[in-house]
Amino acid sequence: MALLTAMIKTLMAALLVLIVSALPGQGAAFSMKRGLNLDQWVTWPGQDQWGDAKAILPYPEWRKFLKDEDLKALKDTGFDFLRMPVDPSPFLSDKTEALRDDLYASVLDSVRMINRAGLKVIVDMHLIPAGGSRKVGMAEVMDDPQTFERYVDMVRRMGRTLAGEDPQRVAFELMNEPIVDCDADGTSLWPERQRKLFAAARSSATKLTLVLTGACYSAASSLDKIDPKAIPDDNIIWTFHSYDPFLLTHQGATWAGDFIPYVTGLPYPLTAVPKAQLDVTLDTIRARIKAEAPWTRQSGLLAYLDEQVASMDSPQKLLGLMDAPFKKVEAWAKANGIKPENITLGEFGMIRQEYGNAYVVPGEYRAAYVRDMIARAEAHGFSWSVWSYGGAFGIVDAFNGDKAEPDVLNAIRSLP
């Protein structure tokens, strides 16, 4: 009997070793500290031209204007990784069927180009809204079950495309800022959908770190609805985004609701200028609302402006606003046994200039905001990636081939 018991224990121990060895390693294989988001797509042709290799390749769009030396310069600035947005829509379009293999191959080539520059990379599947000739976007993927299943298939194949890369240098983010579960009814659709995406990615990319998130624009508060134990994998990094306070970070953005477009000229922090100067700026914003906003909305917009300013008109109030997402994520992580190094602030930043708007946020304000957000992330032990290389939030490039003011990059270069 003793011999039988010993044999059973030996077999059970061997089985346990096999089970553990079949599971991903303890903790994420991919680690990073300081990163930058590459650009989204702003100059691509309409979907009717997506079948033209010359129009859509190489892929993603930044490949058309960034060279090896540009990427190496980012490493010299102090970044150790890049978050690379990849628009999934062409992979879901009938227009690209003949080019589908080339698109996946071009994404892989882009990953290797970044790695050759000495930088790690997160491949970020970055849906944007449909519009114009673009027929598939976030709403279509979230609202139509068949389109969602096509997206799952795309994630599975992208995972297969990336599976052979060094897991210490390449990670895979399955969906950027899912727009779901933002309703007042308190739906919780995202956890199950993310589990499907995770299963598809993990079935094809067994060694890569996968980056997962909460619903509703990857808000910190949305992680509370995620039970990480429902995803039996330690090779995961969890991400959240924060642009708080939105009033300051998105000044003039025409796509950010019906209030923000009227707001320009505010300093960061509000106390950076004399009170009299701030009052003049606020009066200018109020006058713009009265002159341009629908009369049915004017009263509400003016009251909202007062409320927002009052919520951040002292250093203590501003600190509370900016700290709140970090504290929420930290509490969630501790409750679920997730280490700080497996949390990343995937996006943050301050707008430089809205498309078509003459106002440019001074570089000194943008640098001060980025410094403050970095300090918060690193104090919590989180990695971070600022938004973005170019475009409206550009810290390297501005518009039309111009360079952005150097303040933000200089702030990052000076980090200890």
Salt bridges, closest charged atoms under 4 A:
ASP87 OD2 - ARG134 NH1 2.48
ASP101 OD1 - ARG157 NH2 2.39
ASP109 OD2 - ARG63 NH2 2.99
ASP124 OD1 - ARG83 NH2 3.35
ASP124 OD2 - HIS126 ND1 2.57
GLU149 OE2 - LYS196 NZ 3.92
ASP153 OD1 - ARG156 NH1 2.73
GLU165 OE2 - ARG112 NH2 2.83
GLU173 OE1 - ARG83 NE 2.89
GLU177 OE2 - HIS241 ND1 2.70
GLU192 OE1 - ARG195 NH2 2.83
ASP233 OD2 - ARG202 NE 2.63
ASP258 OD2 - ARG297 NE 2.76
ASP279 OD1 - LYS275 NZ 2.91
ASP283 OD1 - ARG286 NH1 2.94
ASP306 OD1 - ARG286 NH2 3.06
ASP313 OD1 - LYS317 NZ 2.98
ASP323 OD1 - ARG376 NE 3.06
GLU330 OE2 - HIS380 ND1 3.18
GLU347 OE2 - ARG83 NH1 2.96
GLU347 OE1 - HIS241 ND1 3.86
GLU378 OE2 - ARG34 NE 2.74
ASP397 OD1 - LYS403 NZ 2.78
GLU405 OE1 - ARG352 NE 2.84
